[in-house]
Amino acid sequence: GGVQAVSLPFHNPIQYVGGKTDHLPTHNRVKIRTMANSFTTLIQNYDQIIISPHYLADLDALGSALAVYSLARQFNLKAKICWDRKDVEDSTRIAFESQFTKEEIDEITGDMRTIGSLINDKTLYVAVDHNSPKQAIFPSLVSKFTDFAIIDHHRPGDEKSLYPDAKFKFI
């Protein structure tokens, strides 16, 4: 319904594609860099990171999850992406499985049982491409976490639907 894509061509102004109304950027580069630094500082306070795309994950959600996974691995943190083949869009599953071997997918991802066994007080739950626990790929596990971060580009909905006391919000 809103802006679908933003392009920042080299030495040209930002272009918005797919939106029905005019939108202005809400974050400047300094603020984005500050938020990125805050997020990297935050994740380094945890032993492991669990990354959750939304249910019926699309390329946007899985790409975001892979980016957070890669960032966590840069800091030698354990990380897993919540994954269930049936809870991902077909085209996204096909693209993902064509880029990684079965062994790599098993290393990168975890099913509900695996993720559930990893939860402790030094685990950070990172919600990507959604801002409500009800939208998570494994919503029944969300209440088992104590620390949350949200990275999302959608407008937040009902305040009651947001993750409780998220330590980091980039919406």
DSSP file with accessible surface (Angstrom, degrees, kcal/mol):
  #  RESIDUE AA STRUCTURE BP1 BP2  ACC     N-H-->O    O-->H-N    N-H-->O    O-->H-N    TCO  KAPPA ALPHA  PHI   PSI    X-CA   Y-CA   Z-CA
    1    1 A G              0   0   90      0, 0.0    19,-0.5     0, 0.0     3,-0.1   0.000 360.0 360.0 360.0 -31.7    0.0    0.0    0.0
    2    2 A G        -     0   0   19      1,-0.3     2,-0.2    17,-0.1    21,-0.0   0.078 360.0 -23.5-103.8-146.1    2.8    2.4    0.7
    3    3 A V        -     0   0   42      1,-0.2    -1,-0.3    16,-0.1    15,-0.2  -0.468  52.7-172.9 -67.5 129.8    6.3    2.9   -0.7
    4    4 A Q        +     0   0  126     13,-0.9     2,-0.3     1,-0.3    14,-0.2   0.736  63.8   9.2 -97.8 -28.6    7.5   -0.4   -2.3
    5    5 A A  E     -A   17   0A  50     12,-1.4    12,-2.5     2,-0.0     2,-0.4  -0.993  54.8-156.0-153.0 150.0   11.1    0.5   -3.1
    6    6 A V  E     -A   16   0A  87     -2,-0.3     2,-0.4    10,-0.2    10,-0.2  -0.995  12.6-166.3-127.7 132.1   13.6    3.2   -2.5
    7    7 A S  E     -A   15   0A  50      8,-3.0     8,-3.0    -2,-0.4    -2,-0.0  -0.960  10.8-167.6-120.5 137.0   16.6    3.8   -4.8
    8    8 A L        -     0   0   91     -2,-0.4     6,-0.2     6,-0.2     3,-0.1  -0.754  17.5-162.7-121.1  80.8   19.6    5.9   -4.1
    9    9 A P    >   -     0   0   33      0, 0.0     3,-2.1     0, 0.0    -2,-0.0  -0.362  38.0 -85.9 -64.2 146.2   21.4    6.3   -7.4
   10   10 A F  T 3  S-     0   0  171      1,-0.3     0, 0.0    -2,-0.0     0, 0.0  -0.285 109.9  -5.6 -56.0 125.3   25.0    7.5   -7.2
   11   11 A H  T 3  S+     0   0  162      1,-0.2    -1,-0.3    -3,-0.1    -3,-0.0   0.742 117.2 101.0  59.7  26.0   25.2   11.3   -7.0
   12   12 A N  S <  S-     0   0   92     -3,-2.1    -1,-0.2     1,-0.0     3,-0.1  -0.928  78.7 -91.4-132.0 162.1   21.4   11.6   -7.6
   13   13 A P        -     0   0  101      0, 0.0     2,-0.1     0, 0.0    -6,-0.0  -0.265  53.7 -83.8 -71.1 160.7   18.4   12.2   -5.2
   14   14 A I        -     0   0   65     -6,-0.2     2,-0.4    -8,-0.0    -6,-0.2  -0.355  44.0-152.9 -61.6 139.8   16.5    9.4   -3.6
   15   15 A Q  E     -A    7   0A 100     -8,-3.0    -8,-3.0    -3,-0.1     2,-0.5  -0.965   2.6-153.2-119.7 133.7   13.8    7.9   -5.8
   16   16 A Y  E     -A    6   0A  76     -2,-0.4     2,-0.4   -10,-0.2   -10,-0.2  -0.915  14.1-169.0-106.2 130.0   10.6    6.2   -4.5
   17   17 A V  E     +A    5   0A  85    -12,-2.5   -12,-1.4    -2,-0.5   -13,-0.9  -0.962  61.9  15.0-123.1 131.0    9.0    3.6   -6.7
   18   18 A G  S    S+     0   0   52     -2,-0.4     2,-0.2     1,-0.3    -1,-0.1   0.352  86.4 124.8  97.3  -6.2    5.6    2.0   -6.2
   19   19 A G        -     0   0   33    -14,-0.2    -1,-0.3     1,-0.1   -16,-0.1  -0.498  52.9-148.3 -87.6 158.1    4.1    4.4   -3.7
   20   20 A K  S    S+     0   0  183    -19,-0.5     2,-0.3    -2,-0.2    -1,-0.1   0.563  81.4  39.3 -98.8 -13.2    0.8    6.2   -4.2
   21   21 A T  S    S-     0   0   93      0, 0.0     2,-0.2     0, 0.0    -2,-0.1  -0.911  94.6 -90.0-132.7 162.5    1.7    9.3   -2.2
   22   22 A D        -     0   0  168     -2,-0.3     2,-0.4    -3,-0.0    -2,-0.1  -0.522  44.5-171.1 -72.3 137.0    4.8   11.4   -1.8
   23   23 A H        -     0   0   43     -2,-0.2    -7,-0.1    -4,-0.0    -4,-0.0  -0.976  12.2-149.7-129.7 146.6    7.1   10.3    1.0
   24   24 A L        -     0   0  149     -2,-0.4     2,-0.0     1,-0.0    -2,-0.0  -0.853  34.4 -97.6-111.1 147.7   10.2   11.9    2.5
   25   25 A P        -     0   0   72      0, 0.0     3,-0.1     0, 0.0    -1,-0.0  -0.376  27.9-161.4 -62.9 142.7   13.1   10.0    3.9
   26   26 A T  S    S+     0   0  114      1,-0.1     2,-0.4     2,-0.0    -2,-0.0   0.513  71.1  51.8-102.5  -9.7   12.8    9.7    7.7
   27   27 A H        -     0   0   48      4,-0.0     2,-0.2     3,-0.0    -1,-0.1  -0.995  67.8-151.3-130.9 133.1   16.5    8.8    8.5
   28   28 A N     >  -     0   0  103     -2,-0.4     4,-2.4     1,-0.1     5,-0.2  -0.494  37.7 -99.3 -92.9 173.5   19.6   10.6    7.3
   29   29 A R  H  > S+     0   0  166      1,-0.2     4,-2.6     2,-0.2     5,-0.2   0.856 121.6  53.2 -64.1 -35.5   22.9    8.8    6.9
   30   30 A V  H  > S+     0   0   91      2,-0.2     4,-2.6     1,-0.2    -1,-0.2   0.937 110.7  46.8 -65.2 -44.6   24.3    9.9   10.2
   31   31 A K  H  > S+     0   0  100      2,-0.2     4,-2.6     1,-0.2    -2,-0.2   0.916 112.5  50.1 -64.2 -40.9   21.3    8.5   12.0
   32   32 A I  H  X S+     0   0   77     -4,-2.4     4,-2.6     2,-0.2    -2,-0.2   0.932 111.5  48.1 -63.4 -43.6   21.4    5.3   10.1
   33   33 A R  H  X S+     0   0  147     -4,-2.6     4,-2.6     1,-0.2    -2,-0.2   0.920 111.6  50.5 -63.2 -41.5   25.1    4.9   10.9
   34   34 A T  H  X S+     0   0   78     -4,-2.6     4,-2.3     2,-0.2    -2,-0.2   0.922 111.4  47.9 -62.2 -43.7   24.4    5.6   14.5
   35   35 A M  H  X S+     0   0   37     -4,-2.6     4,-2.5     2,-0.2    -2,-0.2   0.908 110.9  51.5 -64.6 -40.1   21.7    3.0   14.6
   36   36 A A  H  X S+     0   0   50     -4,-2.6     4,-2.6     1,-0.2    -2,-0.2   0.924 110.9  48.0 -62.8 -43.1   23.9    0.5   12.9
   37   37 A N  H  X S+     0   0   92     -4,-2.6     4,-2.3     1,-0.2    -1,-0.2   0.899 111.0  51.3 -64.1 -39.6   26.6    1.1   15.5
   38   38 A S  H  X S+     0   0   60     -4,-2.3     4,-2.5     2,-0.2    -2,-0.2   0.911 110.6  48.8 -62.7 -42.1   24.1    0.7   18.3
   39   39 A F  H  X S+     0   0   11     -4,-2.5     4,-2.6     2,-0.2     5,-0.2   0.930 111.0  48.6 -66.2 -43.7   22.9   -2.6   16.9
   40   40 A T  H  X S+     0   0   27     -4,-2.6     4,-1.3     1,-0.2    -1,-0.2   0.896 112.5  49.5 -65.4 -36.0   26.4   -4.0   16.5
   41   41 A T  H  < S+     0   0   84     -4,-2.3     4,-0.3    -5,-0.2    -1,-0.2   0.922 111.2  50.8 -64.4 -43.6   27.2   -3.0   20.0
   42   42 A L  H >< S+     0   0   24     -4,-2.5     3,-2.1     1,-0.2    -2,-0.2   0.946 107.5  50.4 -59.6 -51.2   24.0   -4.6   21.3
   43   43 A I  H >< S+     0   0    1     -4,-2.6     3,-1.7     1,-0.3    -1,-0.2   0.817  99.6  65.8 -64.0 -26.1   24.5   -8.0   19.6
   44   44 A Q  T 3< S+     0   0   98     -4,-1.3    -1,-0.3     1,-0.3    -2,-0.2   0.615  90.0  67.3 -71.9  -7.5   28.0   -8.2   21.0
   45   45 A N  T <  S+     0   0   93     -3,-2.1     2,-0.3    -4,-0.3    -1,-0.3   0.387  95.7  70.3 -87.9   3.5   26.4   -8.4   24.5
   46   46 A Y  S <  S-     0   0   16     -3,-1.7    77,-0.2    -4,-0.1     3,-0.1  -0.857  70.6-142.6-122.2 155.8   24.9  -11.8   23.7
   47   47 A D  S    S+     0   0   97     75,-1.9    31,-1.6    -2,-0.3     2,-0.3   0.744  87.9  13.7 -83.9 -29.0   26.3  -15.3   23.2
   48   48 A Q  E     -bc  78 123B  15     74,-1.6    76,-2.2    29,-0.2     2,-0.4  -0.996  63.0-145.0-150.1 154.7   23.9  -16.1   20.4
   49   49 A I  E     -bc  79 124B   0     29,-2.5    31,-2.0    -2,-0.3     2,-0.5  -0.975   5.5-161.0-123.5 128.6   21.4  -14.5   18.1
   50   50 A I  E     -bc  80 125B   1     74,-3.0    76,-3.3    -2,-0.4     2,-0.5  -0.956  13.7-159.5-108.0 124.9   18.1  -16.0   16.9
   51   51 A I  E     -bc  81 126B   0     29,-2.9    31,-2.9    -2,-0.5    76,-0.2  -0.914   5.5-167.3-112.0 126.2   16.8  -14.3   13.8
   52   52 A S  E     - c   0 127B   0     74,-3.1    76,-2.3    -2,-0.5    78,-0.1  -0.925   5.2-168.4-120.2 113.0   13.1  -14.5   12.9
   53   53 A P        -     0   0    2      0, 0.0    84,-1.6     0, 0.0    76,-0.1  -0.304  42.4 -85.0 -76.5 176.6   11.6  -13.6    9.6
   54   54 A H  B     -G  136   0C  32     74,-0.3     3,-0.4    82,-0.2    82,-0.3  -0.370  54.6 -78.8 -79.8 163.8    7.8  -13.4    9.4
   55   55 A Y  S    S+     0   0  123     80,-3.1    -1,-0.1     1,-0.2    33,-0.1  -0.320 121.3  22.6 -59.2 144.2    5.6  -16.3    8.7
   56   56 A L  S    S-     0   0   81     31,-1.3    32,-0.3     1,-0.1    -1,-0.2   0.954  99.2-147.9  54.3  52.5    5.5  -17.2    4.9
   57   57 A A  B     -h   88   0D   1     30,-1.6    32,-2.6    -3,-0.4    35,-0.2  -0.171  14.5-160.7 -53.5 136.5    8.9  -15.5    4.6
   58   58 A D     >  -     0   0   42     30,-0.2     4,-2.7    -3,-0.1     5,-0.3  -0.453  41.1 -85.2-106.0-176.4    9.6  -13.8    1.3
   59   59 A L  H  > S+     0   0  104      1,-0.2     4,-2.8     2,-0.2     5,-0.3   0.858 128.2  56.8 -61.3 -34.3   12.9  -12.7   -0.2
   60   60 A D  H  > S+     0   0   70      2,-0.2     4,-2.0     1,-0.2    -1,-0.2   0.945 111.7  41.1 -59.9 -48.9   12.7   -9.4    1.8
   61   61 A A  H  > S+     0   0    0      2,-0.2     4,-2.3     1,-0.2    -2,-0.2   0.930 118.3  45.0 -68.3 -45.6   12.4  -11.3    5.1
   62   62 A L  H  X S+     0   0    7     -4,-2.7     4,-2.7     2,-0.2     5,-0.2   0.905 112.0  52.5 -69.4 -38.0   15.0  -14.0    4.3
   63   63 A G  H  X S+     0   0   38     -4,-2.8     4,-2.1    -5,-0.3    -1,-0.2   0.921 110.7  48.2 -61.5 -42.1   17.5  -11.5    2.9
   64   64 A S  H  X S+     0   0   35     -4,-2.0     4,-2.2    -5,-0.3    -1,-0.2   0.914 111.3  50.5 -63.3 -42.7   17.2   -9.4    6.1
   65   65 A A  H  X S+     0   0    0     -4,-2.3     4,-2.7     1,-0.2    -2,-0.2   0.918 109.8  50.0 -62.7 -42.1   17.6  -12.5    8.2
   66   66 A L  H  X S+     0   0   38     -4,-2.7     4,-2.7     1,-0.2    -1,-0.2   0.876 108.6  53.3 -64.9 -36.1   20.7  -13.5    6.2
   67   67 A A  H  X S+     0   0   61     -4,-2.1     4,-2.3     2,-0.2    -2,-0.2   0.936 111.7  44.0 -64.2 -46.1   22.2  -10.0    6.7
   68   68 A V  H  X S+     0   0   11     -4,-2.2     4,-2.7     2,-0.2    -2,-0.2   0.913 112.9  53.1 -65.6 -39.7   21.7  -10.1   10.5
   69   69 A Y  H  X S+     0   0   25     -4,-2.7     4,-2.5     1,-0.2    -2,-0.2   0.946 110.0  47.6 -58.1 -48.2   23.1  -13.7   10.4
   70   70 A S  H  X S+     0   0   65     -4,-2.7     4,-1.8     1,-0.2    -1,-0.2   0.897 111.3  50.9 -62.2 -40.8   26.2  -12.5    8.5
   71   71 A L  H  X S+     0   0   52     -4,-2.3     4,-0.9     2,-0.2    -1,-0.2   0.938 110.4  48.9 -62.5 -45.8   26.7   -9.6   10.9
   72   72 A A  H ><>S+     0   0    0     -4,-2.7     5,-2.3     1,-0.2     3,-0.9   0.918 110.1  51.3 -60.8 -43.2   26.5  -11.9   13.9
   73   73 A R  H ><5S+     0   0   97     -4,-2.5     3,-1.9     1,-0.3    -1,-0.2   0.829  99.9  64.2 -65.8 -29.9   29.0  -14.3   12.4
   74   74 A Q  H 3<5S+     0   0  152     -4,-1.8    -1,-0.3     1,-0.3    -2,-0.2   0.812 106.1  45.0 -61.3 -28.3   31.4  -11.4   11.8
   75   75 A F  T <<5S-     0   0   74     -4,-0.9    -1,-0.3    -3,-0.9    -2,-0.2   0.144 120.7-111.8 -99.5  15.8   31.6  -11.0   15.6
   76   76 A N  T < 5 +     0   0  141     -3,-1.9     2,-0.3     1,-0.2    -3,-0.2   0.812  67.6 149.4  58.2  32.6   32.0  -14.8   16.0
   77   77 A L      < -     0   0   18     -5,-2.3     2,-0.3    -6,-0.1    -1,-0.2  -0.725  53.6-111.5 -92.2 147.7   28.5  -15.1   17.6
   78   78 A K  E     +b   48   0B 146    -31,-1.6   -29,-2.5    -2,-0.3     2,-0.3  -0.579  46.4 176.0 -70.6 139.6   26.4  -18.2   17.3
   79   79 A A  E     -b   49   0B   8     -2,-0.3     2,-0.3   -31,-0.2   -29,-0.2  -0.997  16.9-176.8-149.5 146.2   23.4  -17.4   15.2
   80   80 A K  E     -b   50   0B  41    -31,-2.0   -29,-2.9    -2,-0.3     2,-0.5  -0.996  19.0-139.8-141.9 143.2   20.4  -19.3   13.7
   81   81 A I  E     -bd  51 109B   0     27,-2.2    29,-2.3    -2,-0.3     2,-0.2  -0.888  31.6-114.2-100.3 130.4   17.6  -18.2   11.4
   82   82 A C  E     + d   0 110B   1    -31,-2.9     2,-0.4    -2,-0.5    29,-0.2  -0.481  49.6 175.3 -62.4 128.6   14.2  -19.6   12.3
   83   83 A W        +     0   0   18     27,-2.5     2,-0.3    -2,-0.2    29,-0.1  -0.988  28.1 160.4-149.2 130.7   13.3  -21.9    9.4
   84   84 A D    >   -     0   0   45     -2,-0.4     3,-2.3    27,-0.1     4,-0.1  -0.917  34.4-139.5-144.8 119.5   10.6  -24.3    8.3
   85   85 A R  G >  S+     0   0  124     -2,-0.3     3,-1.0     1,-0.3     8,-0.1   0.824 103.4  52.6 -49.9 -35.7   10.4  -25.1    4.6
   86   86 A K  G 3  S+     0   0  143      1,-0.2    -1,-0.3    -3,-0.1     4,-0.1   0.678 102.8  59.0 -78.7 -13.1    6.6  -25.0    4.7
   87   87 A D  G <  S+     0   0   15     -3,-2.3   -30,-1.6     2,-0.1   -31,-1.3   0.095  94.7  79.3-101.4  22.1    6.5  -21.5    6.4
   88   88 A V  B <  S-h   57   0D   4     -3,-1.0   -30,-0.2   -32,-0.3   -33,-0.1  -0.971  91.2 -98.5-129.3 142.4    8.4  -19.9    3.5
   89   89 A E     >  -     0   0   85    -32,-2.6     4,-2.8    -2,-0.4     5,-0.2  -0.302  35.9-120.5 -56.8 143.9    7.1  -18.7    0.1
   90   90 A D  H  > S+     0   0  109      1,-0.2     4,-2.8     2,-0.2     5,-0.2   0.903 111.4  49.2 -55.6 -47.7    7.9  -21.2   -2.6
   91   91 A S  H  > S+     0   0   76      1,-0.2     4,-2.2     2,-0.2    -1,-0.2   0.883 113.0  48.3 -63.8 -34.8   10.0  -18.9   -4.7
   92   92 A T  H  > S+     0   0    0    -35,-0.2     4,-2.8     2,-0.2     5,-0.2   0.926 111.7  48.9 -69.9 -45.0   12.0  -17.8   -1.6
   93   93 A R  H  X S+     0   0   46     -4,-2.8     4,-3.0     2,-0.2     5,-0.2   0.939 112.3  48.9 -59.9 -44.8   12.6  -21.4   -0.5
   94   94 A I  H  X S+     0   0   99     -4,-2.8     4,-1.5    -5,-0.2    -2,-0.2   0.934 113.1  46.7 -62.2 -45.1   13.7  -22.4   -4.1
   95   95 A A  H  X S+     0   0   35     -4,-2.2     4,-0.9    -5,-0.2    -1,-0.2   0.937 115.2  46.3 -62.7 -45.9   16.1  -19.4   -4.3
   96   96 A F  H >X S+     0   0    7     -4,-2.8     4,-1.2     1,-0.2     3,-0.9   0.942 113.4  47.6 -62.9 -48.0   17.6  -20.1   -0.8
   97   97 A E  H 3< S+     0   0   57     -4,-3.0    -1,-0.2     1,-0.3    -2,-0.2   0.723 108.4  55.8 -70.7 -19.3   18.0  -23.8   -1.4
   98   98 A S  H 3< S+     0   0   81     -4,-1.5    -1,-0.3    -5,-0.2    -2,-0.2   0.706 109.9  46.3 -82.9 -17.5   19.6  -23.2   -4.8
   99   99 A Q  H << S+     0   0  143     -4,-0.9     2,-0.3    -3,-0.9    -2,-0.2   0.657 114.0  44.8 -96.2 -19.8   22.3  -21.0   -3.2
  100  100 A F  S  < S-     0   0   59     -4,-1.2    -1,-0.1     4,-0.0     2,-0.1  -0.946  78.5-120.2-128.2 149.2   23.2  -23.1   -0.2
  101  101 A T     >  -     0   0   67     -2,-0.3     4,-2.6     1,-0.1     5,-0.2  -0.348  36.9-104.4 -76.0 167.1   24.0  -26.8    0.3
  102  102 A K  H  > S+     0   0  134      1,-0.2     4,-2.4     2,-0.2     5,-0.2   0.904 123.8  51.6 -58.5 -41.4   21.9  -28.9    2.7
  103  103 A E  H  > S+     0   0  138      2,-0.2     4,-1.7     1,-0.2    -1,-0.2   0.900 109.7  48.6 -65.0 -41.5   24.8  -28.8    5.2
  104  104 A E  H  > S+     0   0   90      2,-0.2     4,-2.5     1,-0.2     5,-0.2   0.915 110.8  50.7 -65.2 -40.9   25.0  -25.0    5.0
  105  105 A I  H  X S+     0   0   15     -4,-2.6     4,-2.7     1,-0.2    -2,-0.2   0.918 109.2  51.2 -62.8 -41.3   21.3  -24.6    5.4
  106  106 A D  H  < S+     0   0   79     -4,-2.4    -1,-0.2    -5,-0.2    -2,-0.2   0.853 112.4  47.2 -63.9 -33.2   21.4  -26.8    8.5
  107  107 A E  H  < S+     0   0  114     -4,-1.7    -2,-0.2    -5,-0.2    -1,-0.2   0.887 118.0  40.7 -72.3 -39.8   24.2  -24.6    9.9
  108  108 A I  H  < S+     0   0   11     -4,-2.5   -27,-2.2    -5,-0.1     2,-0.2   0.836 116.4  45.4 -79.1 -34.9   22.4  -21.3    9.2
  109  109 A T  E  <  -d   81   0B   9     -4,-2.7     2,-0.3   -29,-0.3   -27,-0.2  -0.629  57.1-162.4-115.5 166.9   18.9  -22.3   10.2
  110  110 A G  E     -d   82   0B   4    -29,-2.3   -27,-2.5    -2,-0.2     2,-0.1  -0.994  16.3-132.9-146.7 143.1   17.0  -24.0   12.9
  111  111 A D     >  -     0   0   77     -2,-0.3     4,-2.9   -29,-0.2     5,-0.3  -0.224  46.4 -85.0 -82.9-178.6   13.5  -25.5   13.2
  112  112 A M  H  > S+     0   0   80      1,-0.2     4,-2.5     2,-0.2     5,-0.2   0.896 129.1  48.2 -59.0 -41.0   11.2  -24.9   16.1
  113  113 A R  H  > S+     0   0  212      2,-0.2     4,-1.8     1,-0.2    -1,-0.2   0.939 113.9  46.4 -66.3 -45.5   12.7  -27.6   18.3
  114  114 A T  H  > S+     0   0   53      2,-0.2     4,-0.8     1,-0.2    -2,-0.2   0.943 114.8  46.5 -62.3 -48.3   16.3  -26.5   17.6
  115  115 A I  H >X S+     0   0    1     -4,-2.9     3,-1.3     1,-0.2     4,-0.7   0.928 109.7  54.7 -61.3 -44.4   15.6  -22.9   18.3
  116  116 A G  H >< S+     0   0   28     -4,-2.5     3,-0.7    -5,-0.3    -1,-0.2   0.864 105.8  52.5 -58.0 -35.5   13.6  -23.7   21.4
  117  117 A S  H 3< S+     0   0   93     -4,-1.8    -1,-0.3     1,-0.2    -2,-0.2   0.663 105.0  56.7 -76.7 -14.3   16.6  -25.6   22.8
  118  118 A L  H << S+     0   0   44     -3,-1.3    -1,-0.2    -4,-0.8     2,-0.2   0.607  78.3 113.9 -90.8 -12.5   19.0  -22.7   22.3
  119  119 A I    <<  +     0   0   36     -4,-0.7     2,-0.3    -3,-0.7    26,-0.0  -0.425  34.0 134.3 -71.5 126.1   17.0  -20.1   24.3
  120  120 A N  S >  S-     0   0   74     -2,-0.2     3,-1.4     0, 0.0    26,-0.3  -0.879  70.7 -79.8-151.6-174.5   18.7  -18.8   27.4
  121  121 A D  T 3  S+     0   0  126      1,-0.3    -2,-0.1    -2,-0.3    24,-0.0   0.545 125.7  55.9 -74.0  -5.3   19.3  -15.4   29.1
  122  122 A K  T 3  S+     0   0   80    -76,-0.1   -75,-1.9     2,-0.0   -74,-1.6  -0.003  86.8 103.2-111.1  28.1   22.3  -14.7   26.8
  123  123 A T  E <   -c   48   0B   0     -3,-1.4    24,-0.5   -76,-0.2     2,-0.5  -0.943  56.1-155.8-113.8 129.6   20.2  -15.1   23.6
  124  124 A L  E     -ce  49 147B   0    -76,-2.2   -74,-3.0    -2,-0.5     2,-0.6  -0.897   7.3-147.9-104.3 131.2   18.9  -12.1   21.6
  125  125 A Y  E     -ce  50 148B   4     22,-2.3    24,-2.2    -2,-0.5     2,-0.6  -0.877  13.0-165.1 -97.5 121.3   15.8  -12.5   19.4
  126  126 A V  E     -ce  51 149B   0    -76,-3.3   -74,-3.1    -2,-0.6     2,-0.5  -0.944   4.8-157.3-113.2 115.1   15.9  -10.3   16.3
  127  127 A A  E     -ce  52 150B   0     22,-3.0    24,-2.9    -2,-0.6     2,-0.4  -0.812  14.3-167.0 -88.8 123.2   12.7   -9.9   14.4
  128  128 A V  E     + e   0 151B   0    -76,-2.3   -74,-0.3    -2,-0.5    24,-0.2  -0.942  63.2   1.2-117.1 138.4   13.3   -8.9   10.8
  129  129 A D  S    S+     0   0    3     22,-2.2     2,-0.3    -2,-0.4    23,-0.2   0.680 121.0  63.4  64.5  20.9   10.7   -7.6    8.3
  130  130 A H        -     0   0    2     21,-0.4    21,-0.3   -78,-0.1    -1,-0.1  -0.966  57.4-159.6-160.2 162.6    7.9   -7.6   10.9
  131  131 A N        +     0   0    7     -2,-0.3    32,-0.5    24,-0.1    26,-0.1   0.186  67.6  76.8-134.5  18.5    7.1   -5.9   14.1
  132  132 A S    >   -     0   0    6     30,-0.2     3,-1.9     1,-0.1     4,-0.5  -0.996  68.2-138.8-131.9 133.4    4.5   -8.2   15.8
  133  133 A P  G >  S+     0   0   29      0, 0.0     3,-1.2     0, 0.0     9,-0.2   0.832 105.0  64.8 -56.1 -29.9    5.1  -11.5   17.6
  134  134 A K  G 3  S+     0   0  158     27,-0.3     6,-0.1     1,-0.3   -79,-0.1   0.745 100.2  51.8 -65.9 -21.2    1.9  -12.8   15.9
  135  135 A Q  G <  S+     0   0   90     -3,-1.9   -80,-3.1     3,-0.1    -1,-0.3   0.533  85.0 116.6 -91.3  -7.7    3.7  -12.4   12.5
  136  136 A A  B <  S-G   54   0C   0     -3,-1.2   -82,-0.2    -4,-0.5     4,-0.1  -0.173  75.7-120.9 -63.1 155.3    6.8  -14.4   13.6
  137  137 A I  S    S+     0   0    3    -84,-1.6    -1,-0.1     1,-0.3   -83,-0.1   0.867 114.0  26.5 -66.3 -33.7    7.7  -17.7   11.8
  138  138 A F  S >> S+     0   0    4      1,-0.1     3,-1.8   -83,-0.0     4,-0.7  -0.640  73.9 169.1-124.2  74.2    7.5  -19.4   15.2
  139  139 A P  H >> S+     0   0   66      0, 0.0     3,-0.8     0, 0.0     4,-0.5   0.823  72.1  63.9 -60.9 -28.1    5.1  -17.2   17.3
  140  140 A S  H 34 S+     0   0   76      1,-0.2     3,-0.1     2,-0.1     4,-0.1   0.727 101.5  51.6 -70.5 -17.9    4.7  -19.8   20.1
  141  141 A L  H X4 S+     0   0   12     -3,-1.8     3,-1.7     1,-0.2     4,-0.4   0.672  86.4  84.3 -88.2 -18.4    8.5  -19.4   20.9
  142  142 A V  H X< S+     0   0    7     -3,-0.8     3,-1.9    -4,-0.7    -1,-0.2   0.889  83.8  57.5 -55.6 -42.4    8.5  -15.6   21.2
  143  143 A S  T 3< S+     0   0  104     -4,-0.5    -1,-0.3     1,-0.3    -2,-0.1   0.695  95.8  66.2 -66.4 -14.0    7.3  -15.6   24.8
  144  144 A K  T <  S+     0   0  128     -3,-1.7    -1,-0.3    -4,-0.1     2,-0.2   0.649  88.9  82.0 -81.0 -14.5   10.3  -17.7   25.8
  145  145 A F    <   -     0   0    9     -3,-1.9     3,-0.1    -4,-0.4   -24,-0.1  -0.635  54.2-170.9 -90.5 151.4   12.7  -14.9   25.0
  146  146 A T  S    S+     0   0   95    -23,-0.4     2,-0.4   -26,-0.3    -1,-0.1   0.664  71.5  54.7-109.0 -26.0   13.5  -12.0   27.3
  147  147 A D  E     +e  124   0B  26    -24,-0.5   -22,-2.3    19,-0.1     2,-0.3  -0.950  65.6 179.0-118.7 132.5   15.5   -9.7   25.0
  148  148 A F  E     -e  125   0B   7     -2,-0.4    19,-3.2    17,-0.4    20,-0.8  -0.922  16.1-171.6-131.4 151.0   14.3   -8.5   21.6
  149  149 A A  E     -ef 126 168B   0    -24,-2.2   -22,-3.0    -2,-0.3     2,-0.5  -0.982  13.4-153.5-136.0 146.0   15.4   -6.3   18.7
  150  150 A I  E     +ef 127 169B   0     18,-2.8    20,-2.3    -2,-0.3     2,-0.5  -0.986  13.5 178.6-123.6 127.0   13.3   -5.3   15.7
  151  151 A I  E     +ef 128 170B  38    -24,-2.9   -22,-2.2    -2,-0.5   -21,-0.4  -0.961  30.3 139.5-125.2 110.5   14.5   -4.4   12.3
  152  152 A D        -     0   0    9     18,-3.2    -2,-0.1    -2,-0.5   -24,-0.0  -0.996  46.0-158.2-152.9 150.5   11.6   -3.5   10.0
  153  153 A H        +     0   0  114     -2,-0.3     2,-0.2    18,-0.3    18,-0.1   0.372  67.2  99.5-112.4   2.7   10.6   -1.1    7.4
  154  154 A H  S    S-     0   0   83      1,-0.1    -2,-0.1     0, 0.0   -24,-0.1  -0.551  85.0 -97.9 -85.3 155.7    6.8   -1.5    7.8
  155  155 A R        -     0   0  180     -2,-0.2   -24,-0.1     1,-0.1    -1,-0.1  -0.495  46.2-108.7 -69.3 135.6    4.7    1.0    9.7
  156  156 A P        -     0   0   60      0, 0.0     3,-0.1     0, 0.0    -1,-0.1  -0.405  34.6-154.4 -66.5 143.4    4.1   -0.3   13.2
  157  157 A G        -     0   0   46      1,-0.3     5,-0.1   -26,-0.1     0, 0.0   0.241  57.1  -7.3 -89.8-141.1    0.6   -1.4   13.9
  158  158 A D    >>  -     0   0  102      1,-0.2     3,-2.3     2,-0.1     4,-0.5  -0.275  66.5-129.4 -55.6 128.9   -1.3   -1.6   17.2
  159  159 A E  G >4 S+     0   0  130      1,-0.3     3,-1.0     2,-0.2    -1,-0.2   0.818 107.2  62.5 -54.6 -30.8    1.2   -0.8   20.0
  160  160 A K  G 34 S+     0   0  187      1,-0.2    -1,-0.3     4,-0.0    -2,-0.1   0.727  97.6  58.6 -68.5 -19.2    0.0   -3.9   21.8
  161  161 A S  G <4 S+     0   0   14     -3,-2.3   -27,-0.3   -29,-0.1    -1,-0.2   0.633  83.9 102.7 -86.8 -11.8    1.3   -6.0   19.0
  162  162 A L  S << S-     0   0   19     -3,-1.0   -30,-0.2    -4,-0.5     3,-0.1  -0.305  88.5 -88.2 -70.1 156.4    4.9   -4.8   19.2
  163  163 A Y    >   -     0   0    3    -32,-0.5     3,-0.9     1,-0.1    -1,-0.1  -0.373  54.7-100.9 -62.0 138.6    7.6   -7.0   20.8
  164  164 A P  T 3  S-     0   0   70      0, 0.0   -16,-0.2     0, 0.0    -1,-0.1  -0.395  89.4 -17.9 -67.6 130.7    7.7   -6.3   24.5
  165  165 A D  T 3  S-     0   0  144      1,-0.2   -17,-0.4    -2,-0.1    -2,-0.0   0.820  80.5-161.1  47.6  44.4   10.5   -4.0   25.7
  166  166 A A    <   -     0   0   18     -3,-0.9   -17,-0.2     1,-0.2    -1,-0.2  -0.347  13.5-147.8 -57.9 134.6   12.6   -4.4   22.5
  167  167 A K  S    S+     0   0  118    -19,-3.2     2,-0.3     1,-0.2   -18,-0.2   0.696  84.8  25.3 -76.5 -22.8   16.2   -3.3   23.2
  168  168 A F  E     -f  149   0B  23    -20,-0.8   -18,-2.8  -126,-0.0     2,-0.4  -0.981  66.4-176.5-145.2 129.4   16.6   -2.0   19.7
  169  169 A K  E     +f  150   0B  96     -2,-0.3     2,-0.4   -20,-0.2   -18,-0.2  -0.991  10.8 169.5-130.2 122.8   14.0   -0.8   17.3
  170  170 A F  E      f  151   0B  57    -20,-2.3   -18,-3.2    -2,-0.4    -2,-0.0  -0.856 360.0 360.0-127.9  90.1   14.6    0.2   13.7
  171  171 A I              0   0   58     -2,-0.4   -18,-0.3   -20,-0.2   -16,-0.1  -0.935 360.0 360.0-114.0 360.0   11.2    0.6   12.1
